[in-house]
Amino acid sequence: MRGTRMGLLVGSALSFLLGVLSLVWVAVDSTMALAGGIVGGSFLLTGIVLVFAARYVGSLDTSGLLRDGIPGTATVLSTQDTGVTINDLNLVVQLRLRVTVPGRAPYEVTIRHVLSGRSAWGSIQPGMVLPVRVDPTNPNRVAVDSNAGGPVMSSPVMPVMASPAVAGGPETPPSMMINESVDVVRVTGADIVAAGVQTTGQVVSVQPLGVTAGQLTAGLPADQADDPVVHVVFTFVGPGGAQRRKEALIRVPDGKQDVLAPGRPVAVSYLEETPDTATIDWSRA
């Protein structure tokens, strides 16, 4: 993170320097006023953009907070894809958390969190309880402590990556494994489709992970193991007609790749008692 920020700052400094030199060139040689002005202005504008980008990346650096912050826990209330990736690898997500730290009543806060590596995309889901660090002088500054060993616990029902159309879908992938001491009911996509409420939705974004289902989950049948896994964000009509948003890792069966296109309608099933437990229903796709 610091290396990325430093690279952006160096790039902005160079852009400002080239912009100033271009404007000086214009002052010396008036015959090149138009071309020099355009070039100089472009470099200066690029420098400004890079400064703001560096500030944004800097705001995501939680190393100091993780070092000096007060340890606590936070329940994930919602997750949302910000649409930002760093180095085309690390996804920035927005998390709504209910934070609990010693000496304070539980409170809610919204933060940005960087998921390290594509294998971590979709690994944080609503209902999880995560270890966090809180700024002792500003309780709204909260950082997920990814080095503390993963989720403390999970929700009673945890959606997993699966192909809903196929019975006996895969178990929870390694990136979503939880503390083994916690008794959790794991639900496959097939379970959601079999017991869930049928509805309609729309694909928001699709990001290939460059891995197959077999690489994430051992023991799959051969016809499932070679299926690609993608990170999908989709909306759907939930209870009472309310619009809900979901992001998940999805195994795409053969011949279904064209279904997942941004803006395209998609069949969805969700569990009535826990509407956030939803998946794409390939049997109706």
C-alpha positions as CSV (number, residue, x, y, z in Angstrom):
1,M,0.0,0.0,0.0
2,R,2.8,2.4,0.9
3,G,4.7,1.5,-2.2
4,T,1.6,2.2,-4.4
5,R,1.1,5.6,-2.7
6,M,4.8,6.5,-3.1
7,G,4.6,5.6,-6.8
8,L,1.6,7.9,-7.2
9,L,3.3,10.7,-5.4
10,V,6.5,10.3,-7.5
11,G,4.3,10.3,-10.7
12,S,2.5,13.4,-9.6
13,A,5.8,15.2,-8.9
14,L,7.1,14.3,-12.3
15,S,3.9,15.5,-14.0
16,F,4.0,18.8,-12.2
17,L,7.7,19.3,-13.2
18,L,7.0,18.5,-16.8
19,G,4.0,20.8,-16.7
20,V,6.0,23.7,-15.4
21,L,8.8,23.1,-17.9
22,S,6.3,23.1,-20.7
23,L,4.9,26.4,-19.6
24,V,8.4,27.9,-19.3
25,W,9.0,26.6,-22.9
26,V,5.9,28.6,-24.0
27,A,7.2,31.7,-22.3
28,V,10.5,31.4,-24.1
29,D,9.2,30.4,-27.5
30,S,5.8,32.1,-28.2
31,T,5.5,30.2,-31.5
32,M,4.8,27.1,-29.6
33,A,2.2,28.7,-27.3
34,L,-0.8,26.5,-28.2
35,A,1.1,23.2,-28.3
36,G,3.1,24.0,-25.1
37,G,0.0,25.2,-23.3
38,I,-1.9,22.0,-24.1
39,V,1.0,19.8,-23.1
40,G,1.7,21.8,-19.9
41,G,-1.9,21.8,-18.9
42,S,-2.2,18.1,-19.5
43,F,0.8,17.3,-17.3
44,L,-0.5,19.6,-14.5
45,L,-3.9,18.0,-14.6
46,T,-2.4,14.5,-14.5
47,G,-0.3,15.6,-11.4
48,I,-3.5,16.8,-9.6
49,V,-5.3,13.5,-10.4
50,L,-2.3,11.5,-9.1
51,V,-2.2,13.6,-5.9
52,F,-5.9,12.8,-5.2
53,A,-5.2,9.1,-6.0
54,A,-2.3,9.0,-3.6
55,R,-4.5,10.6,-0.9
56,Y,-7.2,7.9,-1.5
57,V,-4.6,5.1,-1.3
58,G,-3.1,6.7,1.8
59,S,-6.5,6.6,3.5
60,L,-6.6,2.9,3.0
61,D,-3.3,2.4,4.9
62,T,-4.2,1.0,8.3
63,S,-0.8,-0.2,9.4
64,G,-0.5,2.4,12.2
65,L,-4.0,1.7,13.4
66,L,-3.4,-2.0,13.5
67,R,-0.3,-1.4,15.5
68,D,-1.7,1.1,18.1
69,G,-5.4,0.5,18.0
70,I,-7.6,-1.0,20.7
71,P,-8.5,-4.6,20.0
72,G,-12.2,-5.4,19.6
73,T,-14.7,-7.3,17.4
74,A,-17.2,-6.2,14.8
75,T,-20.2,-7.9,13.3
76,V,-20.5,-7.4,9.5
77,L,-23.9,-5.8,8.8
78,S,-23.4,-5.4,5.0
79,T,-20.7,-5.5,2.3
80,Q,-20.6,-3.5,-0.9
81,D,-18.2,-3.5,-3.8
82,T,-16.8,0.0,-4.3
83,G,-15.7,-0.8,-7.9
84,V,-12.1,0.0,-7.0
85,T,-9.2,-2.4,-7.3
86,I,-5.6,-1.7,-6.5
87,N,-3.0,-3.1,-8.8
88,D,-5.8,-5.0,-10.5
89,L,-5.6,-7.5,-7.7
90,N,-6.8,-6.1,-4.3
91,L,-10.5,-5.3,-4.1
92,V,-11.7,-2.3,-2.0
93,V,-15.0,-3.0,-0.3
94,Q,-17.2,-0.9,1.9
95,L,-18.2,-2.6,5.2
96,R,-21.0,-1.6,7.6
97,L,-19.9,-2.9,11.0
98,R,-21.4,-3.1,14.5
99,V,-18.2,-2.6,16.6
100,T,-17.7,-3.8,20.2
101,V,-14.7,-2.6,22.2
102,P,-14.1,-2.6,26.0
103,G,-15.6,0.4,27.8
104,R,-18.0,1.4,25.0
105,A,-21.5,0.5,24.0
106,P,-21.7,-1.3,20.6
107,Y,-21.9,1.2,17.8
108,E,-22.1,1.2,14.0
109,V,-19.6,2.5,11.5
110,T,-18.9,2.3,7.8
111,I,-15.3,1.7,6.6
112,R,-13.3,0.8,3.5
113,H,-11.3,-2.4,3.6
114,V,-8.8,-3.8,1.2
115,L,-9.1,-7.6,0.4
116,S,-5.6,-8.8,-0.3
117,G,-5.5,-11.0,-3.4
118,R,-8.3,-12.3,-5.6
119,S,-8.7,-15.4,-3.6
120,A,-10.1,-13.2,-0.7
121,W,-12.8,-11.6,-2.8
122,G,-16.2,-12.6,-1.3
123,S,-14.5,-13.9,1.9
124,I,-16.3,-11.3,4.1
125,Q,-20.0,-11.8,4.3
126,P,-22.8,-10.3,6.5
127,G,-23.2,-12.0,9.8
128,M,-19.4,-12.7,10.3
129,V,-17.8,-11.4,13.5
130,L,-14.3,-10.1,12.7
131,P,-11.3,-9.0,14.9
132,V,-10.8,-5.2,14.5
133,R,-8.6,-2.4,15.9
134,V,-10.1,0.9,16.9
135,D,-8.4,4.3,17.1
136,P,-8.4,5.2,20.8
137,T,-8.9,8.9,20.0
138,N,-11.4,8.5,17.2
139,P,-13.8,5.4,17.5
140,N,-15.0,5.9,13.9
141,R,-11.5,4.9,12.7
142,V,-11.7,1.1,12.6
143,A,-9.6,-1.4,10.7
144,V,-10.2,-5.1,10.2
145,D,-7.3,-7.0,11.8
146,S,-6.6,-9.6,9.0
147,N,-3.5,-10.8,10.9
148,A,-5.6,-11.9,13.9
149,G,-6.5,-15.3,12.5
150,G,-9.7,-14.6,10.4
151,P,-13.3,-14.4,11.6
152,V,-14.0,-15.0,15.2
153,M,-17.3,-16.7,14.3
154,S,-19.8,-16.8,11.5
155,S,-23.5,-16.3,11.1
156,P,-25.8,-19.3,11.8
157,V,-26.3,-19.8,8.1
158,M,-23.4,-19.1,5.8
159,P,-23.8,-19.0,2.0
160,V,-21.0,-20.6,0.1
161,M,-19.7,-20.7,-3.4
162,A,-21.6,-23.4,-5.2
163,S,-23.4,-24.3,-8.4
164,P,-27.1,-24.2,-7.4
165,A,-28.2,-26.4,-10.2
166,V,-26.1,-29.4,-9.1
167,A,-26.9,-31.4,-6.0
168,G,-24.1,-31.9,-3.6
169,G,-22.3,-28.6,-4.4
170,P,-18.9,-27.9,-3.0
171,E,-18.1,-27.1,0.6
172,T,-16.9,-23.7,1.9
173,P,-13.7,-22.7,-0.1
174,P,-10.5,-22.2,1.9
175,S,-10.7,-18.4,1.8
176,M,-14.1,-18.6,3.6
177,M,-13.1,-21.1,6.3
178,I,-13.9,-20.2,9.9
179,N,-12.8,-21.1,13.3
180,E,-13.2,-24.9,13.6
181,S,-14.5,-24.6,17.2
182,V,-17.7,-22.8,16.0
183,D,-20.7,-25.0,15.2
184,V,-22.0,-23.7,11.8
185,V,-24.6,-25.0,9.4
186,R,-23.1,-24.7,5.9
187,V,-25.5,-24.2,3.1
188,T,-24.7,-25.0,-0.6
189,G,-26.2,-23.2,-3.6
190,A,-28.3,-26.4,-4.2
191,D,-29.8,-26.1,-0.7
192,I,-30.7,-22.5,-1.3
193,V,-32.4,-23.3,-4.6
194,A,-34.2,-26.3,-3.2
195,A,-35.6,-24.5,-0.1
196,G,-35.5,-20.9,-1.1
197,V,-37.8,-18.3,-2.6
198,Q,-37.5,-17.8,-6.3
199,T,-37.1,-14.2,-7.5
200,T,-35.4,-12.1,-10.2
201,G,-32.3,-10.0,-10.1
202,Q,-29.8,-8.1,-12.1
203,V,-26.0,-8.6,-12.5
204,V,-24.1,-5.5,-11.4
205,S,-20.5,-6.6,-12.0
206,V,-18.5,-9.8,-12.8
207,Q,-14.8,-10.3,-12.1
208,P,-13.1,-13.6,-13.2
209,L,-10.7,-14.9,-10.5
210,G,-8.5,-16.9,-12.9
211,V,-9.1,-20.1,-10.8
212,T,-11.3,-23.1,-11.2
213,A,-13.6,-24.6,-8.6
214,G,-11.3,-27.6,-8.2
215,Q,-8.4,-25.3,-7.2
216,L,-10.5,-23.9,-4.4
217,T,-12.4,-27.0,-3.3
218,A,-11.0,-30.5,-3.3
219,G,-13.0,-33.6,-4.1
220,L,-15.3,-32.1,-6.8
221,P,-16.6,-34.3,-9.7
222,A,-14.5,-33.7,-12.8
223,D,-17.3,-32.0,-14.6
224,Q,-17.5,-29.4,-11.8
225,A,-13.8,-29.1,-10.9
226,D,-12.9,-27.4,-14.2
227,D,-15.7,-24.8,-14.0
228,P,-14.4,-21.2,-13.6
229,V,-15.1,-19.2,-10.4
230,V,-16.0,-15.6,-10.6
231,H,-16.8,-12.8,-8.1
232,V,-20.3,-11.6,-8.8
233,V,-22.2,-8.6,-7.5
234,F,-25.9,-8.7,-8.1
235,T,-29.2,-7.2,-6.9
236,F,-32.5,-9.0,-6.4
237,V,-36.0,-8.4,-5.3
238,G,-36.3,-9.6,-1.7
239,P,-39.1,-9.8,0.9
240,G,-41.7,-7.2,0.5
241,G,-40.3,-6.2,-2.8
242,A,-37.3,-4.6,-1.2
243,Q,-34.2,-4.3,-3.4
244,R,-31.2,-6.2,-1.9
245,R,-27.6,-6.4,-3.0
246,K,-25.3,-9.5,-2.8
247,E,-21.7,-10.3,-3.7
248,A,-20.4,-13.8,-3.7
249,L,-18.0,-16.3,-5.3
250,I,-19.9,-18.3,-7.9
251,R,-19.0,-21.4,-9.8
252,V,-20.2,-21.0,-13.4
253,P,-21.4,-24.3,-15.0
254,D,-20.5,-25.1,-18.6
255,G,-22.5,-23.1,-21.1
256,K,-23.7,-20.5,-18.6
257,Q,-20.8,-17.9,-19.0
258,D,-23.0,-15.6,-21.1
259,V,-25.6,-15.3,-18.3
260,L,-23.4,-13.2,-16.1
261,A,-23.1,-10.0,-18.0
262,P,-23.4,-6.6,-16.2
263,G,-27.0,-5.2,-16.5
264,R,-28.5,-8.5,-17.5
265,P,-31.5,-10.0,-15.7
266,V,-30.7,-13.1,-13.7
267,A,-32.7,-15.8,-11.8
268,V,-32.1,-15.7,-8.0
269,S,-33.2,-17.8,-5.1
270,Y,-32.9,-16.7,-1.4
271,L,-33.8,-18.2,2.0
272,E,-36.9,-16.6,3.4
273,E,-35.6,-16.6,7.0
274,T,-32.2,-15.1,6.0
275,P,-32.7,-13.1,2.8
276,D,-29.0,-12.3,2.6
277,T,-28.4,-16.0,1.9
278,A,-28.9,-15.8,-1.8
279,T,-27.4,-17.3,-5.0
280,I,-27.9,-17.3,-8.7
281,D,-30.4,-20.1,-9.7
282,W,-28.7,-21.8,-12.7
283,S,-31.7,-24.1,-13.1
284,R,-33.8,-21.1,-14.3
285,A,-31.0,-19.3,-16.1
